[in-house]
Amino acid sequence: MFVSYVGIRVTNLEKSVKFYEEMFGMKVLKSGDFIKAGGGKYVLMGDTVSGQRIELNWYPQNSKYATKYVAGEGLDHIGVKVASVAKKLAELAAKRVEVVKIPDSLASQHLSEAFTLHIGFVKDPDGIWIGLYDHPDKSATYDPNAY
């Protein structure tokens, strides 16, 4: 497993994308919309120099994830790629790590014929969410152009 990105909650997705593009030269790598599944919208951005990535996350007002925004507290989650979300969640739960319950519609996203994305979340001791996801590419190598 490896840390893949840091998710930052934003109040205006388009404005934030423009800011990171124009002020820091970051590029949009991927984007998606999970509103119908109970989530929000995201944009994955990459730094062309270091390869580091951030995921900008926006949630509509009616989403249960749209908590009151307090400046400076916008860390949404840390993303970790694992071989199997189900196995890692079971392992962490057995060690009494708090598993965050999310709707099945978010936990399993059929994105194409060849790709179903599995997502799960746990909390660290301070309540920071750690997002786990698996991928059809089971390698642990870092690819700066993919999740």
N, C-alpha and C positions, 0 to 999 in steps of 0.2 A: 504494500500500500504506500501511497505518498500523498502529501498535501498538494492539492491541485490548484486551488484558488481561494480567495477570501471574498465572501458575499457581503455587499454593503447595501443597506436599505436606503432608498432615495425617495424623495417626495415628487420629483418630476423627472421621469426617465429620459425624455428627449433632451432636456436641459443638461442633465448629468452626462449623457453620452457626448454631447457637444463639448462640454467642459473638458472631459478627459481626452478627447480627440485634439482639441485646439490648444489646450494648456500643457499637455504632457505627451502629445504625439502618439497616444495609444490608438489601436485599431480595433474595430468591431470584428470579433471572430465568429460569434454565433448569437442568435437571439431566439426567444421563444415566448409563447403565451400559454399559461396554464390556468387562466381565469375560469374556463368552463369546468376544469377539474377541481376547482376550489382554491387555487393558488393565485399567482399574479403573473407579471411579465418580467423577463430578465434579459440582460444583454451581457455577454461575456466579452471582455476587452483584454487585449494583450499589449504588453510593452514590447516594442520592436527591438529594443536593445537587450534587455535582460531575459525576455521570454516570460516574465512574471505576469499573472493574470488577476483580474478582479471581476466579480460578477455583480452588476448593478441590479437590484431587485426592487420592484415597485408593486404594491398591493392596492387594489381598489378598496374604497371605504367599507364595503360590505364583506370583505374577507376577514376571517378570524385572525389572520396574520397581520392585519393593518392596525397594529397597536399605536398608541399616541407616539408621535415622533418627537424626540428630544434631541436637540443638536448635540453631537459628540457621542451619542449612544446609537449610532447607525450601523454597528456591526451586526449583520444579519446572521451569518454563519460562516464557518470554515468548511471548505469542501475537501473530502478525502475519497480518493478512488480506492476501492477494495475489490478483491476477486469475487466476493459474493456478499451482497447486503444482508441476506437472510442469515447466513452463517455468522457474520460479524455482529449483527444485532443480538443473536442468541448468545454469542460469546460474551458480549458486553453486559447483557442483562444478567447472565449468570454471575457476573462480578459486581452486581448491584449498581450498575450504571443506569441512570434514568433514561429510558427510551421514550421518545416523544411520539404520541399517537397521531398519525396523519391519515386522511381518508385513503382508501384503496385506490381511488381515482388518481391520487398523486403518487402513491407508492409504486405503481407499475404503469409506465407510459409506453404504449406500443407506438414507436415512432416510424417504423418501416417494417417491411417483410422480414428483414434480417436483424432488426434491432428493437429490443424491448429494454427500456431504461428502468432500473429498479432504484428507488430512493428510500432512505431511512434517516432518522435523526436521533441523536442522543444529546444529553446535556453534560457539560463539564461541571466540576464542583462549584463553579460560580454562576452556572445557569446559561453559559454561552452554548449556543447550538452548534453541533458538529454534524454536517450533512455527509452521509455516506452514499456512494453510488457505485454501481458496477457497470461494466461496459463489455461488449462482445470481444474487444481486444483485451485479453487477460494479461498482457505483458505489463510489467511494472516500470516500463521505460517512460521517460518524460517526453511528451510531444507538445511543443509550444503552440501548435496550431489546432489542438483538439482538447476536449475536456479531459 
